Amino acid sequence: MLATLVDAPFDDKTWVFETKWDGFRLITEKRGRAVRLWSRNGIDVTTRYAVLLPALQKIEGSCVIDGELCALDAHGRSRFQLLQNALNKKAKLLYVVSTRYSWAVRIYAKNRCLNARRF
């Protein structure tokens, strides 16, 4: 999609806008208490991002979550460079589940709505 120069930003109350997070896609597969993390290419990254496992294990039941893994700077902005260095330095990791993935989450959560609130 090509950008077009306009005089004012687009805004419409009938549209839903979401934040552009600067991270990478992370798919969580949860079966009971067992959690596996996958890259968009199907590479198992569970060990690499094991710091996320305790929070994900708190989700009841089994599900598949398709989201974005981000690292936030001191101002709460996502920075891809921080994410690349997150395992070597202190960085606040954030796992974002976008509204565009909510349909998939509902399908795999076995009638338990995981996205009752807006992310």
N, C-alpha and C positions, 0 to 999 in steps of 0.2 A: 504494500500500500504506500503510495507516495503522499508526502505532506503537501498541503496547500496553504499558502499565505492568506490569512484573514485579518480583518480589522479588530475582532474581539473573540475571546474564547467561546466555544460552544457550551451552552448550558440549557438543559431542558429537564423539568421535573418528572417527565414521563420516562426518562432514560435512567439506567443504573450505571454509575461509573465505578470503577475499581482502581485501586492503587497499582501502579506498575512497580512490582518488587524486583529488585536486582539480585537475583539468586539463581538457583537451578532446581529443576523439577525433581521431586522426591516422592516415590510411591511407597506407602506403608501398607503392609499386609499383616493383619492381626488375626490370629486364630487362638482364641482363649487368651492365655498370658504370653504366648509366643509371638514375637514381633520380628518381622524382617523388613529391611529398608532396601529399596531398589532405585537405581538411576533410571533415567528415561530410556537408556539402551539395554536395560535388563541386567545390569551389573549389580551384584549384591554388595551394598555399602553399609551393612548393619554394623560391622566391627568399626568401621571408620567413624560413624556417627553414633556410637553407643551411648553417648551422653543424652540422647533424645529418648532412649528406651524407657526409663522410669516413668516419664510423663505419658508416653503412649500406652504403657501397660495399664494405666488407670482407666482407660476407656473400657466400658463394659461390653462383653460379647466379642464377636468377630466382625471384622470390616476390612474394606480396602479404602485408603484415603489417598487421593491424588492432590498433591500440593506443591508448594515452593519453599525451599529451605533458604533462609536469608541470614545475614549477620548484620546487626545494627551498630551504628557508630554512637558516640556519646550524645548525639542530638536525635537519636531514634530513626535515622535514615538508613536504608539498606545500602550496603557497599559490597560489591562483588569481591574487591580486593581483600576485604576483611574476611569474607567467607573462605577464600582460598587459603588464608593464614589462620583460620579459626582454631584449628587443632594445635597450633604452635603458640598462639597468643590468647590472652583473655578477650573474648568477643561474646556478645550476647546473641545467641542463635535464636531465630524465630522460624517456626514452621507455620506457614500460611496456607490455609485452605480457602481458595477463592470461591466466590459465589458461582463461577462458571462450572465448578466441579461438584456442586451440591447434588445434582441429579445422580451422579455416579455414587456418591457417598450414601444416598438414600437407598439405592438398589442393594448395595452390599452390606448394609448395616443391619439386616434382618429385622425390619420394622422399627428400629430404634433410630430416631432422627438425631444425627450427630451435629447438625448445623441449624439448630433452632434459633440461634442468634446470628446476627450478621458478623462476618469476619472483616 
